[in-house]
Amino acid sequence: MAVGACIIGFQSSMQPVIVVDVTHLKCKYKGVLFVANAFDEYRNIYLAFGIGNLETDASWPWFFGKLHEVIGECPNLVITSDWNISIENVWHNIFPMAQHGICFYHMKGNMKCTFKLKKT
């Protein structure tokens, strides 16, 4: 879902960088909230979001498909996300001309967990 003003902004004003992520809902309904955001040249933010049961290989194509319906083909598009394999499996099918980048914050967290440094 994207509000009308956000759809117009995505289509006409956004910088060609979209950040996608998911957050887990912890209320009685559970599920996940998918979010895509972008900025325009004046730092206005444009959001698109969707709610799903789980973050899976089946749910990301649905969300990226809906996002593609809103923004269409975007030249020089860069999609930034965490290091989720489900995102890696789908973004290039729906946005074949886009580049994919990994969020440094998430990459740093993954490296800290993977490579435990010894204190000297």
C-alpha positions in Angstrom: 0.0 0.0 0.0 1.2 3.5 -0.8 -0.8 6.7 -0.2 -1.6 8.7 -3.3 0.9 11.5 -2.5 3.7 8.9 -2.0 2.9 7.2 -5.3 3.1 10.5 -7.1 6.4 11.3 -5.3 7.8 7.9 -6.1 7.0 8.3 -9.8 8.1 11.9 -10.2 10.5 13.1 -7.6 12.4 10.3 -5.8 16.1 9.9 -6.0 16.8 6.5 -7.6 17.7 4.8 -4.3 15.2 2.7 -2.4 15.8 1.2 1.0 13.7 -1.9 1.8 13.4 -3.7 5.1 11.0 -5.6 7.2 10.1 -5.4 10.9 8.4 -8.1 12.9 5.1 -7.2 14.4 4.8 -8.2 18.0 1.1 -7.5 18.7 -1.6 -10.1 19.0 -1.8 -10.4 15.2 1.9 -11.1 14.6 3.3 -11.0 11.0 5.8 -8.6 9.4 5.6 -5.1 8.0 7.5 -4.7 4.7 8.7 -1.1 4.1 10.3 0.6 1.1 11.4 4.3 1.3 13.0 6.8 -0.8 13.9 10.5 -0.6 13.5 13.3 -3.1 16.0 16.1 -3.6 14.5 18.1 -0.7 14.8 15.2 1.7 11.0 14.5 1.7 10.4 10.8 2.3 8.2 8.5 0.3 7.0 5.3 1.8 5.4 2.1 0.5 4.5 -0.7 2.9 2.7 -4.0 3.1 1.8 -6.5 5.8 2.5 -10.3 5.5 2.6 -13.4 7.6 6.3 -14.1 7.4 9.5 -12.9 5.7 9.9 -15.6 3.2 10.9 -16.4 -0.4 7.2 -16.1 -1.3 6.4 -12.8 0.5 9.3 -10.7 -1.0 8.2 -11.3 -4.6 4.7 -10.1 -3.7 6.1 -6.9 -2.1 8.6 -6.2 -4.8 5.8 -6.8 -7.4 3.6 -4.3 -5.7 6.5 -1.8 -5.5 7.1 -2.3 -9.2 3.5 -1.5 -9.9 3.9 1.8 -8.1 7.2 3.0 -9.5 7.6 1.1 -12.7 11.0 0.9 -14.4 13.4 3.4 -12.9 16.7 4.1 -14.6 19.8 3.8 -12.4 17.8 2.4 -9.5 19.7 1.1 -6.5 18.0 -1.1 -3.9 19.5 -1.2 -0.5 18.6 -3.8 2.1 19.9 -6.0 4.9 21.7 -9.2 3.9 18.5 -11.2 3.5 18.8 -14.1 1.0 15.1 -13.8 0.1 15.7 -10.3 -1.2 18.7 -11.4 -3.1 16.7 -14.1 -4.8 14.0 -11.8 -6.0 15.1 -8.2 -6.7 16.9 -8.9 -10.0 13.8 -10.7 -11.4 11.4 -7.7 -10.8 13.9 -4.9 -11.2 16.4 -6.4 -13.7 18.2 -3.1 -14.4 18.6 -2.2 -10.7 21.7 -2.6 -8.6 21.6 -4.0 -5.1 23.5 -2.8 -2.2 23.9 -4.0 1.4 23.2 -1.6 4.3 26.4 -1.0 6.1 24.7 -1.0 9.5 23.4 -4.5 8.9 26.6 -5.7 7.4 28.6 -4.5 10.4 26.2 -6.3 12.8 26.5 -9.5 10.8 30.3 -9.2 10.9 30.3 -8.7 14.6 28.2 -11.8 15.1 30.2 -13.9 12.7 33.7 -12.8 13.6 34.0 -12.6 17.3 37.2 -10.5 18.1 39.4 -11.6 21.0 40.3 -8.9 23.5 44.0 -8.5 24.0 
